[in-house]
Amino acid sequence: MKVTAMIDDTLINDAVKYSHAKNITEAVKVALREYIALKKLKELSDQIKNTPLEFKHTAKEIRSLNRE
């Protein structure tokens, strides 16, 4: 998809610098992927915080199963 956007030069230059991208397009793609990954991780973290994981086995039972 082709997009035209007005973005601050400093922001773009920093994105290219820190992403080690070859061009602006690549830098924007990297930035968007990382932003989305962080948001998904935060969402998952919030879900776990609201509904903690429940384990069916003790650590001892898991070690025993792993050794089989």
C-alpha positions in Angstrom: 0.0 0.0 0.0 1.3 3.4 -0.9 0.9 6.1 1.8 1.8 9.7 2.0 2.3 11.1 5.5 3.8 14.2 7.1 6.3 13.0 9.7 8.9 15.0 11.5 12.4 14.7 9.9 14.0 13.9 13.3 11.6 11.1 14.0 12.2 9.6 10.5 16.0 10.0 10.9 16.0 8.3 14.3 13.8 5.5 13.0 16.3 4.8 10.1 19.2 5.1 12.5 17.9 2.8 15.2 16.3 0.2 12.9 19.5 0.0 10.8 17.2 0.2 7.8 18.4 0.8 4.3 15.7 3.4 3.6 12.7 5.2 5.1 10.2 2.6 3.9 12.0 -0.2 5.6 12.4 1.9 8.8 8.7 2.6 8.9 7.9 -1.1 8.4 10.3 -2.1 11.3 8.8 0.6 13.5 5.2 -0.5 12.8 6.0 -4.2 13.3 7.7 -3.5 16.7 5.0 -1.1 17.8 2.3 -3.7 17.0 4.3 -6.5 18.7 4.6 -4.4 21.9 0.9 -3.6 21.9 0.0 -7.3 21.5 2.5 -8.2 24.3 0.9 -5.6 26.5 -2.6 -6.9 25.7 -1.5 -10.4 26.6 0.1 -9.2 29.8 -3.1 -7.5 30.8 -5.1 -10.6 30.1 -2.7 -12.7 32.2 -2.9 -10.1 35.0 -6.7 -10.2 35.0 -6.9 -13.9 34.7 -3.8 -15.5 36.1 -2.5 -18.8 34.7 -3.4 -21.9 36.5 -1.0 -24.8 36.6 -2.3 -28.4 36.9 1.0 -29.9 37.9 3.5 -29.1 40.6 7.1 -28.3 39.7 8.1 -31.8 41.0 5.5 -33.5 38.7 6.7 -31.5 35.7 10.3 -32.4 36.3 9.3 -36.1 36.6 7.3 -35.9 33.3 10.3 -34.2 31.6 12.6 -37.0 32.7 10.4 -39.7 31.2 
